[in-house]
Structures are given as structure tokens and as C-alpha cells.
């Protein structure tokens, strides 16, 4: 049997791991969008292909660029 504190600490570790996985997936998605823009010629073309707005594509790419610039 585990204590409430042990269960809490394990849940925090799981949340941290899930958050890290989310951040990595978000960066992977943005890199894929950048590659798509290279292949298709523009962010607008990528957005049309995916059925989303160009703003969605642009925000994802800008967030990646911003995170890459941070020390």
C-alpha cells in the first residue's frame, strides 16, 4: 500500500512526463509544418492541404521559432 504522498508524487512525475511529451510533439508538428511549407511553397498551401487556417500554421511555426531562440 502506498501513502497519499507517494501517490501524489507519482502523479506529479506522470504529469511532468506528459507535459514534456506534449512539448516534443508540438515541436515535431511545427517542424512538419515548416517542411510542408517548403514542399508546397507556402504556409497558406499547407493550411489548405490540412483544412485549417493559415493562422494556425503560422502560430505553430512562430512558437517553434520563439522556443529555438531562447537560451
N, C-alpha and C positions, 0 to 999 in steps of 0.2 A: 504494500500500500504506500502511496506517495502522499506527501503533505500538500496542502494548498499552495505553499510557496514553491515547491518543486514543480507542481503543475503550472503555476503562473510563469516561472522562469522558462519552462519548456515552451509554453505558448509564445512568450516573447521571442525566443530563438526561432521558432517557426515563422512568426511574423517578419522578423528580420530577413530570414531566408527568402520568404515570399516576396518581400519588397525588393530585395536585390535581384531576384529573377524577373520581376516586373520591369525594373530599370534596364536590365540587359535586353529584354525582349523589345522594349521601347526603342532602344538604340539600334537594335538589329532591324526593326521596322523602318526607322528613319534612313538607315544605310540602304535598305532595299528601295525605298522611295527615291533616294538620290540616284541609284543605279538605273531605276526606271526612267528618271528624267533624262539621263544620258542616252539611254536606248531610244526613247520615244521623242526626245528633243525638247521637252518642256514639262514643267510641273503640271500645267493645265492638261496636257495629254495623259499624264499619269492619273490625274483626278478623273478624267473622262473614262479611262480604262477601268478604274476601280469603282466608278459610280459614286464618287464623293466630291465635295467641293475642293477647289484649288486651295482654299484657305486651310483646310485640314492637312493637306500635303505640305503646304508652306510652313505651318506651325510645327509640324513634326520635324521637319528639316532644320528650322531655326533653333528648336530646342536642342537638337543634337549638336549643332554648331556652337551654341552657347556653352553646353557642357564640355565640349572639347577644348574650349578656350580657357576654362577655369583651371587654376593650378592644382 
